[in-house]
Each structure stands twice: as structure tokens, then as C-alpha cells.
Amino acid sequence: LVSVLGMITAPYFIIVLLATILAKVVESSLVKSILYGVEFGVIILIFSSFIEMWGKSIKNIYFFLLFCFYLALILIFNINPVIVIILSILIGLIFKSKVGEK
């Protein structure tokens, strides 16, 4: 019993100490400014990836309509993106099998 308490108390106090320090650091205006800059950089990276993927993915009207359909499922009907990804895989497999038959 004593050894279990010895194993539990040290990590517990270390975690509490780190959480307290982290709470103080996050409130700092310098850290908030840094995180704001990182947030802006992440938005730019996501947008850049979107532009690159758009050029490789949207090749004809069929793919554009599928994109609009998936976007509507996620944004308008609040369908879970995982379900939309699984649906797109199934539609892609059906499309490939139909194209392969021709």
C-alpha cells in the first residue's frame, strides 16, 4: 500500500505543478501573440493545401458536382466527415468499376 501511494503521489504533484505553470504561461500576452501567429500560419497552410488539391482533383464537371455534394452534406446537413469520406470511397469504387467495364 505504501509503495502504491509512493508511486502515485510524486507524478500527481508533478502534474499539478506543471498544470499550474502552464495555466500562468498561457495567460501571458507574449504567448497569446505567438499562438495567434501560429494560427494564422496554419490557416495559410490549409488554404495552400486546398488550392493544390483542387487542381489535382477537380478535372471535370462530375468531380465538381461530387465536391459540391460532399460539401453540402458536411456544411448544410451536418453529416460527420468520416461518413462522407466512407461514402466518397464507395462512390469512387463504383465509379472505377464502371469506367473499368468500358
N, C-alpha and C positions, 0 to 999 in steps of 0.2 A: 504494500500500500504506500509506503514512504517513497519507494523508488518510482512509482507511478506519479505521485504528486511532484516529485523532483523533475520528472521528465515533462510534466505539463506546465508547471509554473514558470519556468525560465522562458520557453517560447511564448507563453501568454503575455508576460510582461514586455518582452521584446516587441511583439506585435502591437500592443497598446502604445508603447513608446513611439514606434515608427508611425502609427496612425495619427498620433498627436502631432508629431513633427510634420507629417505630410499635410495635415489639415492647415497648419500655420503657413507652410510653403505655398499651398495652392491659393491662399488669400492674398499673396504678395502681388503687387501691381506689375512687377517685372515678369513674374511667371505668367500672369494673365496676358501680358503683351506677347510673350514668346508663344504661348498656346494659340493666340489669335493669329499670329503669323504662320504657324504650322497649319492651322485650319484653312487659311487662305491657300497655302501651297497644296494641300490635299484636294481642295476644290479644283484647282487648276489641273492637277494630275488626273482627276476623274474626268474632267471635261476633255482633256487631251486624249485619254484612252477612248472616250466616246467617239470623238471625231475619227480616230484611227480605225476603230471597229466599224463605224458606219461605212467608211469607204470600202472595207473588205466584205461587208455583209449585205448591204443593200445593192443588189445587182440588177433587179428588175422589179416590176410592179407587184409581183407575187410576194416577194420578200418584204417590200414596203408595206403591203396590206397586212402581212403577218405581224410585222413590227407594231403597226397601229393597233391591231387586235390584242396583242400581248400587253401593250402599254395601257389600253383601256381596261383590260382585266385587272391590272395592278392598281391603277390610279382611280378608276371610277367605281369598280365593283369590289375593291379591297381584297382581291384574291391573294393568297400567300404566294410570294415569288417562287418558293420551292415548287409549288404545284404548277405554276406557269412554266418553270424550267422543265419539269417532267412532261407536261403537255407538249412543249416545243420539241422535246426529244422524240416523243411518239409521232408527232406530225412530221418531223424530219425523217424518221424511219419509213413512214408511209410514203412520203414524197420520193425518197430514194428508191423504194421498191417499185413505185410506179414509173419512175424515169428509167430504172434498170430494165423494165419489161419492154420498153420501146426500142 
